[in-house]
Amino acid sequence: MGIRMASSVPLDDAGLLRLLQVTSPALPVGAFAWSQGLEYAVHVGWVNDESSALNWIGGLLSHSLSMLDLPCLTRLYRAWQTEDNELAVKHWNAFLLANRESRELRAEDTQLGGALMRLLADLDVPQAKSWTGPTAFANAFSLAGVAWRIPLRETLLGYLWSWTENQVAAAIKLVPLGQTAGQRLLSQLQRQMPTSVARGLDCRDGEIGQLAVGLALASAQHETQRVRLFRS
């Protein structure tokens, strides 16, 4: 079946267009409402200009997503390819959710993941229609990659791009930064993405995990921040 061949075929026009679709800011999952703790980091002055925004976003990209989200997404992608590997899908989905270090981070992950899974079901992806229970965004994103024949590496790059673009958009509003500064940030962060993808692909099971103390503290403190624009 074609769904099992997605990681080995080149990215064709149909796959590219689907990748653009699943990474578009117009994707109705509500990612714009979350800042991943960045709002609190700005509130207390940890992030206050373009340089510190680059350090914050780039640090999470290199040390958090590349060592947790991407290795889990890789395993979820491969599990979805094997139609009888339901236990592996559930295992890595639960593992990823268990590694969210605050209530807000878990809520963000499950709400984005649930919205994308419902969208995939509405777009006639059979596995999405039968999914029950909480889902991490990376789980639904990996299913989209398999179902729409987007190769694994491009799926990982798309996931990173979607996350990074949302973080930069939040920084533009919060710091605040201008639109040109935002494009400079995206241009610089793009350079990290191939390395992050390579780390995610090479990561062994026992190496998966993150140590992002600033993110954990920021997202936890944001839960009780009185004045805020974002849900996280």
C-alpha positions as CSV (number, residue, x, y, z in Angstrom):
1,M,0.0,0.0,0.0
2,G,1.2,3.5,-0.8
3,I,0.9,4.7,2.8
4,R,3.8,2.4,3.7
5,M,6.1,3.9,1.2
6,A,6.0,7.5,2.2
7,S,9.4,7.7,3.8
8,S,11.2,6.2,0.8
9,V,9.7,8.1,-2.1
10,P,10.9,11.6,-3.2
11,L,8.8,14.6,-2.4
12,D,6.6,15.0,-5.5
13,D,4.3,18.0,-6.3
14,A,1.3,16.5,-4.5
15,G,3.4,15.8,-1.3
16,L,4.9,19.3,-1.5
17,L,1.5,20.9,-1.7
18,R,0.2,18.8,1.2
19,L,3.3,19.8,3.2
20,L,2.5,23.5,2.6
21,Q,-1.1,22.8,3.6
22,V,-0.2,21.2,6.9
23,T,2.4,23.9,7.8
24,S,0.2,26.8,6.8
25,P,-0.7,29.4,9.4
26,A,-4.3,29.0,8.0
27,L,-4.4,25.4,9.3
28,P,-7.4,25.5,11.7
29,V,-5.7,24.1,14.8
30,G,-5.3,27.3,16.8
31,A,-1.5,27.4,17.1
32,F,-1.6,31.3,17.0
33,A,-3.2,31.3,20.5
34,W,-0.1,29.8,22.2
35,S,3.4,31.2,22.9
36,Q,5.1,28.2,24.6
37,G,6.0,30.3,27.7
38,L,7.5,33.1,25.6
39,E,5.0,35.6,26.9
40,Y,6.2,35.1,30.5
41,A,9.9,35.2,29.3
42,V,9.2,38.6,27.8
43,H,7.2,39.7,30.8
44,V,10.2,39.2,33.2
45,G,12.8,40.4,30.7
46,W,14.5,37.2,29.7
47,V,13.6,38.0,26.1
48,N,13.6,41.8,25.3
49,D,15.1,42.2,21.8
50,E,15.9,40.5,18.6
51,S,19.0,38.9,19.9
52,S,17.5,37.4,23.0
53,A,14.5,36.2,21.0
54,L,16.9,34.3,18.7
55,N,18.6,32.8,21.7
56,W,15.3,31.7,23.3
57,I,13.7,30.2,20.1
58,G,17.0,28.8,18.8
59,G,17.8,27.2,22.1
60,L,14.5,25.4,22.2
61,L,14.9,24.4,18.6
62,S,18.3,22.9,19.1
63,H,18.0,21.4,22.6
64,S,14.3,20.6,23.1
65,L,12.6,19.9,19.8
66,S,15.5,18.1,18.3
67,M,15.9,15.7,21.3
68,L,12.2,15.2,22.2
69,D,9.6,16.1,19.5
70,L,11.6,15.0,16.5
71,P,12.7,11.6,17.7
72,C,9.1,10.9,18.9
73,L,7.7,12.1,15.6
74,T,10.1,9.9,13.8
75,R,8.9,6.8,15.7
76,L,5.3,7.8,15.4
77,Y,5.7,8.2,11.6
78,R,7.2,4.8,11.2
79,A,4.6,3.3,13.5
80,W,1.8,4.8,11.4
81,Q,3.4,3.3,8.3
82,T,2.9,-0.2,9.8
83,E,-0.8,-0.6,10.1
84,D,-0.6,-3.3,12.8
85,N,1.7,-1.2,15.0
86,E,-1.0,0.5,17.1
87,L,0.8,-0.2,20.3
88,A,3.8,1.8,19.2
89,V,1.7,4.7,18.1
90,K,0.0,4.8,21.5
91,H,3.3,4.3,23.4
92,W,5.1,7.2,21.7
93,N,2.1,9.5,21.9
94,A,1.8,8.9,25.6
95,F,5.6,9.3,26.1
96,L,5.6,12.7,24.4
97,L,2.6,13.9,26.4
98,A,4.2,12.7,29.6
99,N,7.2,14.9,28.9
100,R,5.2,18.1,28.8
101,E,6.4,19.9,31.9
102,S,3.4,22.1,32.7
103,R,-0.3,22.0,32.5
104,E,-0.2,24.6,29.8
105,L,2.3,22.8,27.6
106,R,0.2,19.6,27.8
107,A,-3.0,21.5,27.1
108,E,-1.4,23.2,24.1
109,D,-0.2,19.9,22.7
110,T,-3.4,18.0,23.1
111,Q,-5.6,20.8,21.8
112,L,-3.5,21.3,18.7
113,G,-3.2,17.6,18.2
114,G,-6.9,17.0,18.7
115,A,-7.8,19.8,16.2
116,L,-5.4,18.4,13.6
117,M,-6.7,14.8,14.1
118,R,-10.3,16.0,13.7
119,L,-9.3,17.8,10.5
120,L,-7.6,14.7,9.1
121,A,-10.7,12.7,9.9
122,D,-12.8,15.3,8.0
123,L,-10.4,15.0,5.1
124,D,-11.0,11.3,5.0
125,V,-7.8,9.9,6.6
126,P,-9.1,6.6,7.9
127,Q,-6.7,6.3,10.9
128,A,-7.7,9.7,12.1
129,K,-11.4,8.7,12.1
130,S,-10.7,5.7,14.4
131,W,-8.3,7.6,16.8
132,T,-9.6,8.0,20.4
133,G,-8.1,9.7,23.4
134,P,-5.7,12.6,23.8
135,T,-3.2,13.1,21.0
136,A,0.1,15.0,20.8
137,F,0.4,17.4,17.9
138,A,3.4,15.5,16.6
139,N,1.3,12.3,16.5
140,A,-1.3,13.9,14.3
141,F,1.4,15.6,12.2
142,S,3.2,12.3,11.6
143,L,-0.1,10.7,10.5
144,A,-0.6,13.6,8.0
145,G,2.9,13.0,6.7
146,V,2.3,9.3,6.2
147,A,-1.2,9.6,4.8
148,W,-0.3,12.3,2.4
149,R,3.0,10.7,1.2
150,I,5.3,13.4,2.6
151,P,8.7,11.8,3.2
152,L,9.9,11.6,6.8
153,R,12.7,14.2,6.5
154,E,10.4,16.7,4.9
155,T,7.7,16.0,7.6
156,L,10.3,16.7,10.3
157,L,11.4,20.0,8.6
158,G,7.7,21.0,8.2
159,Y,7.1,20.4,11.9
160,L,10.1,22.5,12.8
161,W,9.1,25.3,10.4
162,S,5.5,25.4,11.7
163,W,6.7,25.6,15.4
164,T,9.4,28.2,14.6
165,E,7.1,30.4,12.5
166,N,4.6,30.5,15.3
167,Q,7.2,31.4,17.9
168,V,8.6,34.2,15.7
169,A,5.0,35.5,15.2
170,A,4.5,35.5,18.9
171,A,7.9,37.4,19.4
172,I,6.9,40.0,16.9
173,K,3.8,40.8,19.0
174,L,5.3,40.5,22.4
175,V,8.8,42.0,22.4
176,P,7.7,43.7,20.1
177,L,9.7,43.3,16.9
178,G,9.1,44.6,13.4
179,Q,8.2,42.4,10.5
180,T,11.7,42.7,9.0
181,A,13.2,41.6,12.3
182,G,10.9,38.6,12.2
183,Q,12.1,37.6,8.8
184,R,15.7,38.0,9.9
185,L,14.9,35.6,12.8
186,L,13.3,33.1,10.5
187,S,16.3,33.3,8.1
188,Q,18.8,32.6,10.9
189,L,16.7,29.8,12.5
190,Q,16.3,28.1,9.2
191,R,20.1,27.4,9.3
192,Q,19.6,25.3,12.5
193,M,16.8,23.1,11.1
194,P,18.8,20.6,9.0
195,T,21.1,19.9,12.0
196,S,18.1,19.5,14.3
197,V,16.4,17.1,11.9
198,A,19.6,15.0,11.7
199,R,19.8,14.9,15.5
200,G,16.2,13.8,15.7
201,L,16.7,11.1,13.1
202,D,19.8,9.7,14.8
203,C,18.5,9.9,18.4
204,R,18.4,6.5,20.2
205,D,15.5,5.6,22.4
206,G,17.5,6.0,25.6
207,E,18.7,9.5,24.5
208,I,15.2,10.9,24.0
209,G,14.3,13.7,26.4
210,Q,14.9,17.4,27.1
211,L,16.2,19.7,29.8
212,A,14.5,23.0,29.2
213,V,14.3,24.5,32.7
214,G,13.5,28.0,31.4
215,L,10.6,26.8,29.3
216,A,9.2,24.7,32.2
217,L,9.4,27.7,34.6
218,A,8.0,30.2,32.0
219,S,5.0,28.0,31.0
220,A,4.2,27.2,34.7
221,Q,4.4,30.9,35.8
222,H,2.4,31.9,32.8
223,E,-0.6,29.9,34.1
224,T,-1.2,32.5,36.8
225,Q,0.1,35.6,34.9
226,R,-2.7,38.2,35.3
227,V,-2.4,40.1,32.0
228,R,-1.6,38.1,28.9
229,L,-2.3,37.8,25.2
230,F,-1.7,34.1,24.8
231,R,-3.1,31.0,26.3
232,S,0.4,29.7,27.0
